[in-house]
Amino acid sequence: MSGVPLLALGELMATRRGSVDPSKFPDEQFDLYSIPAFDKGCHEVVIGSSIGSAKQIVQPNDVLLSKIVPHIRRSWVVGQNNGRRLIASGEWIVFRSEKADPGYLRHVLVSDPFHSQFMQTVSGVGGSLLRARPAQVAKIQIPVPSLPEQRRIAAILDQADALRAKRREALALLDELQRGIFIAMFGDPVTNPKGWERVPLGEVGRLERGVSKHRPRNAPQLLGGDYPLVQTGDVANSGGYIRNFSATYSEAGLKQSRLWPAGTLCITIAANIAKTGILKFDACFPDSVVGFTADELATVEFIRIWLSFLQKALEDSAPESAQKNINLAILRSLEVPLPPLDARIKFYEAIAELERIREQHRAAVEGIDSLLASLQHRAFRGEL
């Protein structure tokens, strides 16, 4: 970061935020900045009676940084006041300072160099209890050039960010197009207007639960080998096709599990419910994932898209103890409106062509990600 002044984040944190319990103002409307709202792309307008806990009071141009794992690498600039009080959930660390341009600070807070330091401040016992400690985050130093220079850098990075957003939007539209092709060919899978024969999913193909006789966290010798281990998060974030994995099994791990072939449809049955992805490589997976295989890839592809229509309903109806889950019996009993094999093959061919287009867009997104990371690296070193 040659030539660029450094500043500890503690100097940019909002010191006087205040809080409010919206339930005490049941008829008042609030602009709520929460993690779910961030993921939807816009703050929520919510009445006080529907908000169950106290919230932070924020101001226009405050910069928010999520401190909760796994909802990290999320940063948001609070918008303008629309006549409603601005509030934010407790997951956010709030920054407010005349020394930092909000747009510039947001880019710093999601950059690779900052993220690597930020993760060193995380503590907890696992799952949703993992979070960054604001007192430790406050010690992280970031490059803070002059305000005009910050604004210039932010404008450049905003352009790259906007280009990436358009590519991702195109990918999302292509995902919807898959479902549109399904409906055009087969009709609504719930009402079944074309009158296809309904067949239990367990008779369409083979449904088998993943195998993990021992939990890797209790037996580290199971990990670190040559056999891909696909977990629920890998399936949920796969975009329909599992190309990546976050862990591997050793020979010992494989012995207490099982290797499923490429082409298997993975279906999550715990935490993430009925999320799906087709394996692009041979892999193991735990008992929180069910594998569906059939004699034809066309049938596997058909079932993947068909399940996407049912996912929300299955998730909402799943029983909940420590976490939501469904069982193999529920999946096997689901009735599939099943068109003839030749129709499934035509659908498979159409989806394969669409996937070739999606792959081009994914490659473009990855290229823009690399470009943005390079621009951030240069910008925060004073080289842009």
C-alpha positions as MATLAB code, in Angstrom:
seq = 'MSGVPLLALGELMATRRGSVDPSKFPDEQFDLYSIPAFDKGCHEVVIGSSIGSAKQIVQPNDVLLSKIVPHIRRSWVVGQNNGRRLIASGEWIVFRSEKADPGYLRHVLVSDPFHSQFMQTVSGVGGSLLRARPAQVAKIQIPVPSLPEQRRIAAILDQADALRAKRREALALLDELQRGIFIAMFGDPVTNPKGWERVPLGEVGRLERGVSKHRPRNAPQLLGGDYPLVQTGDVANSGGYIRNFSATYSEAGLKQSRLWPAGTLCITIAANIAKTGILKFDACFPDSVVGFTADELATVEFIRIWLSFLQKALEDSAPESAQKNINLAILRSLEVPLPPLDARIKFYEAIAELERIREQHRAAVEGIDSLLASLQHRAFRGEL';
ca = [
       0.000    0.000    0.000;
       2.849    2.259   -0.931;
       2.232    5.964   -0.502;
      -1.354    5.567    0.748;
      -2.069    6.630    4.360;
      -3.457    3.911    6.629;
      -6.223    4.355    9.159;
      -7.578    1.975   11.810;
     -11.220    1.101   11.210;
     -12.034    2.046   14.782;
     -11.654    5.685   13.730;
     -14.435    5.200   11.172;
     -16.927    3.314   13.349;
     -20.127    5.049   14.395;
     -19.845    5.730   18.116;
     -23.311    7.167   18.777;
     -25.936    5.063   17.066;
     -28.747    4.597   19.538;
     -31.420    1.945   19.270;
     -35.173    1.643   19.034;
     -37.721   -1.058   19.832;
     -40.081   -0.818   16.828;
     -42.735   -2.939   18.568;
     -43.406    0.060   20.805;
     -44.431    1.959   17.657;
     -46.727   -0.688   16.120;
     -48.243    1.512   13.416;
     -45.063    3.313   12.370;
     -43.278    2.347    9.159;
     -39.502    1.812    9.270;
     -36.841    1.351    6.593;
     -35.137   -1.859    7.773;
     -31.637   -2.872    6.665;
     -31.213   -6.591    7.400;
     -29.169   -9.455    5.940;
     -32.223  -11.001    4.158;
     -33.061   -7.560    2.731;
     -29.467   -7.172    1.493;
     -29.685  -10.511   -0.283;
     -32.900   -9.372   -1.985;
     -31.208   -6.156   -3.110;
     -33.331   -3.576   -1.284;
     -34.163   -2.503    2.251;
     -37.592   -3.441    3.619;
     -40.386   -1.062    4.577;
     -41.818   -2.714    7.698;
     -44.363   -1.652   10.336;
     -43.218   -1.701   13.945;
     -45.666   -4.386   15.080;
     -44.001   -6.955   12.798;
     -40.464   -6.330   14.111;
     -39.689   -8.499   17.094;
     -36.526   -6.985   18.581;
     -34.667   -3.733   19.119;
     -32.710   -2.368   16.159;
     -29.821    0.010   15.597;
     -30.665    3.515   14.434;
     -28.676    4.393   11.305;
     -28.286    7.426    9.051;
     -28.048    8.024    5.302;
     -24.563    7.117    3.962;
     -23.696    4.939    6.952;
     -21.711    1.921    5.765;
     -22.804   -1.473    7.121;
     -20.585   -4.554    7.379;
     -22.000   -7.988    8.272;
     -20.196   -9.626   11.190;
     -22.029  -12.985   11.137;
     -20.648  -16.138    9.522;
     -21.686  -17.339    6.949;
     -23.252  -14.000    5.957;
     -19.875  -12.333    5.574;
     -18.494  -10.211    2.765;
     -21.673   -8.171    2.706;
     -21.411   -4.398    2.895;
     -24.185   -1.869    2.308;
     -24.456    1.909    2.120;
     -27.623    3.184    3.842;
     -29.859    5.069    1.425;
     -31.535    8.414    1.771;
     -34.276    9.196    4.264;
     -37.755    8.746    2.772;
     -39.630   10.156    5.736;
     -39.285    6.932    7.736;
     -36.827    6.105   10.482;
     -33.812    4.128    9.282;
     -32.962    1.055   11.326;
     -30.561   -1.869   10.959;
     -30.415   -5.332   12.499;
     -27.694   -6.254   14.960;
     -25.715   -8.300   12.427;
     -24.127   -5.107   11.110;
     -21.081   -3.158   12.229;
     -21.840    0.488   11.448;
     -19.283    2.948   10.040;
     -19.850    6.695    9.934;
     -17.070    9.200    9.294;
     -16.298   12.253    7.204;
     -12.856   10.760    6.551;
     -14.197    8.035    4.248;
     -16.362    8.187    1.147;
     -19.163    5.618    1.674;
     -18.767    4.070   -1.779;
     -15.016    3.741   -1.380;
     -15.307    2.244    2.100;
     -17.824   -0.339    0.883;
     -15.367   -1.525   -1.763;
     -12.574   -1.792    0.805;
     -14.765   -3.843    3.146;
     -15.544   -6.499    0.511;
     -12.033   -6.673   -0.975;
      -9.762   -9.719   -0.726;
      -7.058   -8.011    1.396;
      -9.570   -6.810    3.969;
     -11.479  -10.097    4.015;
      -8.372  -12.095    4.921;
      -7.766   -9.810    7.924;
     -11.441   -9.713    8.859;
     -11.649  -13.511    9.113;
      -8.881  -13.464   11.715;
     -11.246  -11.561   14.037;
     -13.955  -14.254   13.881;
     -14.641  -16.382   16.953;
     -17.353  -18.688   18.285;
     -18.250  -22.342   18.564;
     -19.574  -22.878   15.053;
     -22.549  -22.353   12.772;
     -24.558  -19.193   13.364;
     -22.544  -18.406   16.530;
     -19.440  -17.532   14.530;
     -19.037  -13.788   14.288;
     -16.421  -11.091   14.002;
     -15.472   -9.211   17.146;
     -15.955   -5.477   16.486;
     -13.158   -4.582   18.937;
     -10.749   -6.632   16.820;
     -12.163   -5.342   13.525;
     -11.514   -1.826   14.830;
      -7.774   -2.557   14.841;
      -7.617   -3.422   11.134;
      -5.904   -0.704    9.129;
      -7.147    0.233    5.680;
      -5.767    2.595    3.013;
      -7.475    5.990    3.148;
      -6.301    8.412    0.439;
      -7.775   11.887    0.034;
     -11.544   12.124   -0.388;
     -11.330   13.149   -4.089;
      -9.076   10.144   -4.710;
     -11.471    7.869   -2.806;
     -14.359    9.039   -4.977;
     -12.339    8.510   -8.175;
     -11.434    4.958   -7.132;
     -15.015    4.188   -6.094;
     -16.324    5.350   -9.491;
     -13.947    2.983  -11.330;
     -14.798    0.030   -9.101;
     -18.517    0.820   -9.352;
     -18.318    0.416  -13.147;
     -16.730   -3.039  -12.835;
     -19.263   -3.948  -10.143;
     -22.186   -2.864  -12.357;
     -20.863   -4.956  -15.242;
     -20.626   -7.993  -12.958;
     -24.171   -7.385  -11.690;
     -25.530   -7.356  -15.264;
     -23.806  -10.649  -16.042;
     -25.218  -12.201  -12.876;
     -28.659  -10.887  -13.752;
     -28.348  -12.570  -17.153;
     -27.456  -15.833  -15.408;
     -30.523  -15.540  -13.190;
     -32.727  -14.977  -16.245;
     -31.239  -18.065  -17.903;
     -32.077  -20.050  -14.756;
     -35.683  -18.908  -15.045;
     -35.668  -19.792  -18.734;
     -35.015  -23.439  -17.800;
     -38.257  -23.465  -15.819;
     -40.027  -21.667  -18.659;
     -38.964  -24.376  -21.120;
     -40.218  -27.022  -18.682;
     -43.661  -25.396  -18.442;
     -43.853  -24.869  -22.208;
     -43.141  -28.546  -22.860;
     -44.866  -30.248  -19.935;
     -47.246  -27.741  -18.354;
     -47.438  -26.729  -14.705;
     -45.894  -29.581  -12.644;
     -48.353  -29.042   -9.801;
     -51.674  -28.903  -11.676;
     -50.450  -31.258  -14.467;
     -52.765  -29.804  -17.165;
     -51.455  -32.234  -19.816;
     -52.500  -35.208  -17.732;
     -49.157  -37.017  -17.565;
     -49.174  -40.240  -15.568;
     -48.177  -39.596  -11.959;
     -45.418  -41.903  -10.732;
     -43.823  -41.977   -7.239;
     -40.318  -40.520   -7.415;
     -38.987  -43.716   -5.844;
     -40.138  -45.617   -8.962;
     -38.700  -43.118  -11.469;
     -35.134  -43.808  -10.352;
     -33.039  -44.811   -7.368;
     -33.029  -42.638   -4.241;
     -30.284  -43.400   -1.717;
     -29.174  -41.435    1.288;
     -25.575  -40.331    1.583;
     -23.247  -42.229    3.872;
     -21.186  -40.770    6.717;
     -20.805  -43.301    9.499;
     -18.495  -40.941   11.370;
     -18.581  -37.137   11.447;
     -15.332  -35.681   10.039;
     -15.262  -33.029   12.765;
     -14.869  -35.860   15.287;
     -12.359  -37.796   13.165;
      -9.993  -35.490   11.249;
      -8.153  -38.495    9.789;
     -11.149  -38.948    7.466;
     -10.302  -35.758    5.573;
      -7.557  -34.540    3.267;
      -7.378  -37.222    0.588;
      -8.212  -37.561   -3.098;
     -11.966  -38.168   -2.920;
     -14.259  -35.120   -3.287;
     -16.683  -34.604   -0.393;
     -19.788  -32.668   -1.419;
     -21.757  -31.098    1.427;
     -25.135  -29.372    1.656;
     -23.664  -25.927    1.050;
     -21.929  -27.136   -2.111;
     -25.270  -28.410   -3.404;
     -27.263  -25.325   -2.406;
     -24.759  -22.987   -4.107;
     -24.153  -25.110   -7.202;
     -26.513  -23.379   -9.607;
     -27.812  -26.793  -10.669;
     -24.471  -28.422  -11.496;
     -21.864  -29.277   -8.864;
     -18.459  -28.351  -10.251;
     -16.674  -27.534   -6.985;
     -16.220  -29.105   -3.583;
     -15.046  -27.699   -0.261;
     -13.470  -30.816    1.293;
     -12.043  -34.235    0.444;
     -12.043  -37.655    2.051;
      -8.943  -39.747    2.691;
      -8.875  -43.498    2.078;
     -10.221  -43.902    5.611;
     -12.974  -41.420    4.843;
     -13.970  -43.269    1.694;
     -14.177  -46.596    3.576;
     -16.866  -45.211    5.895;
     -18.723  -43.478    3.048;
     -19.476  -44.204   -0.599;
     -18.514  -42.755   -3.983;
     -21.440  -41.693   -6.195;
     -20.878  -41.376   -9.966;
     -20.945  -38.187  -12.013;
     -24.507  -37.586  -13.191;
     -26.021  -38.234   -9.758;
     -28.605  -35.650   -8.702;
     -27.809  -34.507   -5.155;
     -30.832  -33.437   -3.078;
     -30.361  -31.775    0.311;
     -32.615  -32.999    3.120;
     -31.297  -31.051    6.135;
     -30.827  -27.306    6.810;
     -31.110  -26.471    3.087;
     -34.208  -28.405    1.994;
     -34.652  -29.851   -1.536;
     -31.812  -27.853   -3.062;
     -30.370  -29.792   -5.976;
     -27.284  -30.144   -8.126;
     -26.004  -32.733  -10.604;
     -22.503  -34.052   -9.900;
     -19.945  -33.292  -12.601;
     -17.447  -35.681  -10.987;
     -17.507  -38.776   -8.786;
     -17.959  -37.739   -5.152;
     -18.962  -38.741   -1.635;
     -21.649  -36.933    0.323;
     -23.020  -37.193    3.891;
     -26.401  -38.416    5.060;
     -27.801  -34.883    4.865;
     -27.828  -35.377    1.078;
     -29.805  -37.896   -0.993;
     -28.565  -39.150   -4.351;
     -31.001  -39.719   -7.232;
     -29.851  -41.801  -10.196;
     -31.692  -43.091  -13.243;
     -30.882  -45.044  -16.391;
     -31.015  -41.870  -18.511;
     -29.423  -38.477  -17.845;
     -32.533  -36.988  -19.450;
     -34.603  -38.287  -16.528;
     -32.132  -36.921  -13.964;
     -32.282  -33.486  -15.625;
     -36.081  -33.613  -15.761;
     -36.278  -34.400  -12.035;
     -33.831  -31.590  -11.185;
     -36.022  -28.950  -12.806;
     -39.240  -30.559  -11.542;
     -37.961  -30.414   -7.952;
     -37.151  -26.703   -8.331;
     -40.902  -26.047   -8.545;
     -41.491  -27.984   -5.325;
     -38.509  -26.729   -3.317;
     -40.237  -23.900   -1.451;
     -43.249  -26.039   -0.519;
     -41.012  -28.870    0.691;
     -38.951  -26.456    2.749;
     -42.005  -24.821    4.310;
     -43.554  -28.187    5.219;
     -40.356  -29.744    6.611;
     -40.509  -30.620   10.318;
     -38.106  -28.627   12.466;
     -36.226  -29.720   15.570;
     -32.670  -28.417   15.833;
     -32.896  -27.726   12.106;
     -35.349  -28.423    9.313;
     -35.133  -31.802    7.618;
     -37.088  -34.213    5.440;
     -36.600  -37.955    5.085;
     -36.147  -40.450    2.295;
     -39.718  -41.724    2.604;
     -41.101  -38.243    1.860;
     -38.981  -37.951   -1.287;
     -39.836  -41.447   -2.522;
     -43.563  -40.787   -2.157;
     -43.588  -37.537   -4.145;
     -45.680  -38.038   -7.271;
     -43.998  -36.988  -10.519;
     -46.123  -36.144  -13.589;
     -43.888  -38.159  -15.939;
     -43.947  -37.534  -19.718;
     -42.648  -40.188  -22.146;
     -38.888  -40.736  -22.431;
     -38.638  -39.172  -25.901;
     -40.123  -35.939  -24.523;
     -37.659  -35.990  -21.602;
     -34.796  -36.438  -24.075;
     -35.924  -33.407  -26.125;
     -36.087  -31.393  -22.887;
     -32.601  -32.590  -21.922;
     -31.227  -31.458  -25.301;
     -32.813  -28.020  -24.912;
     -31.400  -27.627  -21.388;
     -27.949  -28.780  -22.567;
     -27.919  -26.048  -25.217;
     -29.032  -23.492  -22.629;
     -26.294  -24.711  -20.291;
     -23.668  -24.000  -22.964;
     -24.845  -20.391  -22.996;
     -24.888  -20.255  -19.188;
     -21.318  -21.547  -19.134;
     -20.201  -18.640  -21.323;
     -21.854  -16.178  -18.928;
     -20.316  -17.903  -15.901;
     -16.877  -17.632  -17.486;
     -17.504  -13.932  -18.126;
     -18.530  -13.425  -14.477;
     -15.355  -15.151  -13.298;
     -13.322  -12.912  -15.594;
     -14.981   -9.796  -14.203;
     -14.431  -11.084  -10.649;
     -10.708  -11.385  -11.419;
     -10.670   -7.938  -12.999;
     -12.410   -6.376  -10.011;
     -10.021   -8.083   -7.569;
      -7.065   -6.810   -9.594;
      -8.488   -3.281   -9.697;
      -9.102   -3.347   -5.943;
      -5.570   -4.574   -5.287;
      -4.072   -1.805   -7.418;
      -6.441    0.870   -6.099;
      -5.724    0.189   -2.436;
      -1.983    0.275   -3.131;
      -2.251    3.676   -4.811;
      -1.490    2.235   -8.262;
      -4.784    2.850  -10.068;
];
